[in-house]
Amino acid sequence: MILYLHGFRSSPQSFKARLLAERMQQLGRAAEYLCPQLPASPAVAIALARDCIQDCDPADLTLIGSSLGGYYATWLAEQLGCRAVLLNPAVKPPRDLEKYVGVSTQYHSDEPFEFKREYIDELRALQIEQITRPERYFLIAATGDEVLDWQEMVGHYPQARQQVIQGSDHGISEFAEYADAVLAFCGIAIDPASTAGA
């Protein structure tokens, strides 16, 4: 099972989430991929994520987290002992999201939502100072990320598998080039013939 956790102001309509959903569909494994719409409250988002995977064996579960979703995925992976793929993950969101307290809009719908001040404390409660068992983690970080510091990401996941992309951007525009490597890390067998034209 793969649970994709999107970033702040994002949704299941994000480019990377849709691309992975389509890839899993091509592989005949769409039922093993979930990407829920996460609420603004970090505590409620974590509760929703846990509900989605409550029946999963951690050995068969991989979390994929993008940006703020990477922060959530790290906390959940440490609690559950499962694998996690981190795509330009937020490392210090209590600091970085302080300026977004108030009403924001979602990227894909322009729907307004409120990011409350107490959510900063909820984020602090999810801080993982140091990961354990780095072999469970796969970090993809872009040096051209215009939102977050890729060096902070690399420093936060020492000894984990790391793919540092020179250039690119926060959304990892060329993510299609890395999708199969991500799915392979998740334990999804990829038939080379199925990658033709992907």
N, C-alpha and C positions, 0 to 999 in steps of 0.2 A: 504494500500500500504506500502511496505517495500523497502527502498532504502539502499543498503549496500555500504559503502564507505571504500575501502581497504586502506592499509597503504603505506608508502613510499617504493618505489621499488617493490611493490606488484602488483596484478592484479585480475581480476575476476576468475583467476585460483587458487587462494589461497584455502587452505584446508577448512577454515571456510566458505568462500563464496560459494564454491561448495557444501558443506554439507547442508547449508541452502537452496540452490537452489533445491537440491534433495529432501529435506524434504517438501518444498512447493509443489514440483511436486507430491509427494506421497499423499499430502492432497488435490490435485486437485486445487491448488491455484497458480500455476506457474506464471500466468499472473499478479499477485500482487507483484512480486518480481523483482527488478531491481538491477543490479550491473555493472555499466559502468566502462570502463578503464579510470582512472583519469589521466589527463596530469600533468606534473611536476610543472607547475605554479599553486600555491595555488589559485590565483584570478580566473584563467581560470577553475580550478577544481570546485570551488564554483559556478561559472556561469553555468557549465555543470550540476552540481547537481540540481541547481534551475530550469534549463530547464526540467530536468527529472520529476520534481514534481510540475510543475507550475499549473496543473489542479487539484491537490490534496487538499482536505479539511484537514487542519492540524489535526483535530480530528481523521481522518482516516489514518494518516501517522505516521510511525515510522522510524527513521533513525538508522541504526546499523553501528557504526564506529569502525574500528580496528586500533590501533596505531595512525598514523597521521590522519586516517579517523575519529577517535574518536574526535580529535581536531576540524576537520571540522564539524562533527555532532553536537558538542556542540554549535558552533557558529550558525549553521543553526537552531537548536532547539530553541535557544534564540530569533532568529529573527522571526521564524514562529509560535512558541508556540506549537510545536508538541513533541512527545515522542522521547527519544533517548536511545539506548543501547550502552554502551561503553565497548569495549573489549581491555584490556590493553592499554588504550588511552594515547597518547602523551599529556602532560600537558604544556611543555615548548619547543615546537619544534624550535622556533627561536634560542634558545641556543643549543639544541641537534643536529640540522641539519647543523649548521655552518661548521662542518668538512666535510660535503658532497658537498660543493660548488665545481662545476667542473663536469666532466663526470662520471656517474655511469652506472651500468647495472641493468636491471630488473631481479628479482629472477627467474621468470618462463620462460623467453625466452632468457636471456642474451643480449637482445637488448639494445644498449647504449642510454642514454638520458642525457641531460645537466641540472643540477640543478644550476640555475644562482644566483648570489649574490643578485639581486633585489628580489628574491623569499623570502629571509629572511624578508625583509620589508613587503612583502605581508602577510607573516605569522603573523608578529606583528599586522597587522591591523585586524586580526581575533581573537586576544586574548580576552577571556572572563575572567575577574578577579574573578567574583563570579557568580555562577549560581543562577537563580531565580526558584521558584517552583520545588524544588528537587524531588517531587513525579513524575515528568515527566521522571526521569532518572533511569537507571538500570546499575550499574557498575559491571563488572566482572574483577577482578584484581588478578594476580598470583604472589605470593611472590617469586617464582623462575624466574620471568622475568629477562632475562640476558641483556636486552636492556634498559628498562625503570624502574624507581623507583616506585614500587607498593604503597609505603607510600605517595608519591606525589599524586598519583591518588586518594587514599582514602581521603586525605586531601582536594582535589580540589572539591569533590562531597559530601560535608557534608549533612547528613540527606537524601540522596538519597538511594534507595534500593541498597544494596551492597552485592556481593558474593565474598569473598576473598578466593581464592584457595591456600591451603598450598602447596608450591612446584610448579610443572608444569613449564611452560616456556613462552617465549614471544608469541609464536604461539598458546598457549593453546591446547596442544596435545590431551587432553581428552575433547575437546569442544562438541563432540557428546553427552556427559552426560548432557550438559547444553542447548542444542539446543531447546528442547521443552519448557523449562522455558523462554528462550528468545522469542520464538514465542508467548507464552501465554501473555507475557508482551506487545507484539505488537498487541494483540487483536485477535490472530489467535486461534480459538477453536481447541483443540486437543482431538480427540476421543481416550481414553485409548487403545482401540483395535488396533489403527493404530500405536502404539508405539512398538508393538511386533516385535522383531527382528530389530528395528531401531538402 
